Amino acid sequence: MKKTTKIIIAVAVLLVLVVGALLIYNANKPAAQEGSKNIVLEVVHKDGSSKEFPIRTDAESLREALEQEEGLISGSESEYGLMVDTVDGEQADWNIDQAWWCLTKDGVMLDTGVDSTMIADGDHYEFTFTPAA
C-alpha cells in the first residue's frame, strides 16, 4: 500500500512539473509579428561564397517567408516540420556525406526549425552549408 501511494504521488508531481513547464514555455515563446516585414537570408555555400536574399513578406514563420521565394529552399517533411536539404539550388545530404544546412540568426544557431521560427521586421538569418566534421 505504501509503495502504491509513493508511485501515485511521484506521478502527480511529475504531471504538475510537466504542466508547469508547458505553461512557462507558452508564456515565453516568441510571438509572431503580423503585417509586412523585411528580412534577409544569407546563404553560405559549400565553396564559402555567400549570397544575400532580401525578402519582403507578410508571413509569420520563416518557412512561409522562404517558400514564397521560388526555389530558395526545399526538403522533406518530418514530424518536426520541414527538414531543409536544399538551399539556393545546393543540396546537403546527411545520408551521403553527413553534410547539413545550419540555420542561424545573426550568427547564433537556432534551436527551432524553419516551421517554428517566427520572424520580425529586420531579422537576418543565415543558412550555412556544414560538411561532416
C-alpha positions in Angstrom: 0.0 0.0 0.0 2.8 2.5 0.9 4.6 1.6 -2.4 1.4 2.4 -4.4 0.9 5.7 -2.6 4.5 6.7 -3.3 4.1 5.9 -7.0 0.9 7.9 -7.2 2.5 10.9 -5.5 5.5 10.7 -7.9 3.3 10.6 -11.0 1.2 13.5 -9.7 4.4 15.6 -9.0 5.7 14.7 -12.5 2.4 15.8 -14.1 2.5 19.1 -12.2 6.0 19.7 -13.4 5.2 19.0 -17.0 2.1 21.2 -17.0 4.1 24.0 -15.3 6.9 23.7 -17.9 4.4 23.9 -20.7 2.7 26.9 -19.2 6.1 28.7 -18.8 7.1 27.8 -22.4 3.8 29.1 -23.9 4.1 32.3 -21.9 7.6 33.0 -23.1 7.7 31.7 -26.6 8.3 34.3 -29.3 5.1 35.7 -30.8 4.5 36.1 -34.5 4.6 39.6 -35.8 1.8 40.5 -38.1 2.0 42.7 -41.2 4.7 43.4 -43.7 8.3 42.6 -42.8 11.7 42.9 -44.4 14.1 40.1 -43.6 17.4 38.9 -45.1 18.5 35.4 -45.7 22.2 34.9 -46.2 23.3 31.6 -47.8 26.8 30.4 -47.3 27.6 27.8 -49.9 29.9 24.8 -49.7 32.7 26.7 -51.5 32.5 29.5 -48.9 30.8 32.0 -51.2 27.7 33.8 -49.8 24.6 35.4 -51.3 22.0 37.5 -49.7 18.3 37.3 -50.4 16.2 40.3 -49.2 12.7 39.2 -48.6 9.6 41.3 -48.1 6.8 39.3 -46.6 3.6 39.2 -44.6 4.4 35.7 -43.4 4.7 34.9 -39.7 7.1 31.9 -39.9 10.5 31.7 -41.6 9.3 28.7 -43.7 6.4 30.7 -45.1 8.7 33.6 -46.0 11.4 31.4 -47.6 8.9 29.3 -49.6 7.4 32.4 -51.2 10.7 32.8 -52.9 10.6 30.3 -55.8 13.2 27.5 -55.4 15.0 29.1 -52.5 14.6 26.1 -50.1 13.3 22.6 -50.3 13.4 19.5 -48.2 11.3 16.7 -46.8 8.5 16.7 -44.2 9.2 15.2 -40.9 7.5 15.0 -37.5 9.4 18.2 -36.7 8.4 20.1 -39.8 10.4 20.8 -43.0 13.9 19.3 -42.9 15.7 21.6 -45.3 18.2 19.8 -47.5 18.5 22.2 -50.5 19.1 25.9 -50.3 19.7 28.2 -53.3 20.0 25.1 -55.5 22.7 23.4 -53.4 21.9 20.1 -51.7 23.4 18.9 -48.4 22.6 15.2 -47.9 23.3 13.8 -44.5 22.7 10.3 -45.8 25.5 10.6 -48.4 28.3 12.6 -46.7 26.8 13.9 -43.4 26.5 17.4 -44.7 23.7 19.7 -43.5 22.4 23.2 -43.5 23.0 25.1 -40.3 20.3 27.7 -39.6 21.4 30.7 -37.6 20.0 34.2 -36.7 22.6 36.9 -36.6 25.3 34.2 -36.3 23.6 32.3 -33.4 22.4 28.8 -34.0 18.7 28.4 -33.6 17.1 25.6 -31.7 14.0 25.8 -33.9 13.4 24.8 -37.5 12.0 26.9 -40.3 8.4 26.0 -39.4 8.6 27.2 -35.8 10.9 30.2 -36.2 8.7 33.3 -36.0 10.0 36.3 -37.9 10.1 40.0 -37.2 10.9 43.1 -39.3 14.7 43.5 -39.7 15.6 39.9 -38.9 18.8 38.4 -40.5 19.0 34.7 -40.9 21.8 32.5 -42.3 21.8 29.0 -43.9 25.4 27.7 -43.9 26.4 24.6 -45.7 28.1 22.4 -43.0 30.2 19.4 -44.1 30.9 16.4 -41.9 33.3 17.1 -39.1 
